[in-house]
Amino acid sequence: MHALQRAFIEHDGLQCGYCTPGQICSAIAMAEELRRGDPSYVTLDLAAGPPVVTRAEIRERMSGNLCRCGAHNGIVEAIEDMLVETAA
């Protein structure tokens, strides 16, 4: 199981499961964007190097994926955990 899948379960980042595959695919792609240092709309300092991973940064990068069940907080927490785990 991928670290993000485990984190989704631990943080209740899924409810009905309808959006989960897209959320996971987008979050893994987002992690790659962060690793490359790609800025987003909310990146504060473009000259500072790789963007600081904040909840605002995660929410902006995941904004194209909507969850009808309201699991957004769990999704963001799961992504944060995955990013911390893979950075270690």
N, C-alpha and C positions, 0 to 999 in steps of 0.2 A: 504494500500500500504506500502511495506517495505521502510525503510529510503533510501536504496540504489536505489530502483526504482525511488523514488522522485528525488534523486540526479542525476541519469542518465538523467532525463528529464530536470532538471534545468541547467545541464552542457552540453547538447547536446552530451551525451555519447553514442548516437545511431544514426545511419543514416538509413541504409537499414534494420536493425533489425536482420539480419542473425546470427550474433555472440552474440547478447544481452543475450539470456538465459544462454549460457555458461559463459559469462563474469560475470553475476550476481551470478551464482552458485559458480564460482571460487573465486570471491571477498568475498563472505560470508564465504567460507571455509578459505580463507586467513586471514580474520579477526579473526577467531577462532585460527589459527596457531599463530598469533601475541599475542592473549590473553594468550595462553599457554606459550609463550616465545620461540617458535621454531625458531631457526636461519635459515637464507637462505644463499645463496652463497655470497651475498654482505653484510651480517651482519659484522660490523667492529670489535666489541669486544664481543666475546662469553661469557666472564666472567661478563659482565656488567648487566646482567639480560635481561628483555624483549627487543627485538630490537626496536630501535628508528624508527618511521615510517617516512621515507623519500620517495621522489618520486623514487629514485633509488631502494629502498626496494620494493615499490609497483610494479614497472616495472619488477623487477626480479621475483617476486612471480607470476605475471600475464603473464610472458613471453610465456607460452604455449598456450595462447589464442590470436589469430591474428584477426585483424579487417581489412577487405579489403577496407573499406570506408575511413579509416584514422581518425577515431574518438578517437584515442589513448589518446590525451591530455584531452579530455572531460571525458573519462573513468577514467583516473588517478585522475582528479579533483573530479569526483563523488565519487570515493572510499575514497579520503581524507576527503571529507565532511561527508560521512557516518561514518568513523572512529572517527572523532571529535564529531559528534552527539551522537554516541553510547557510547563514553567515558564520556560524560558530565552527 
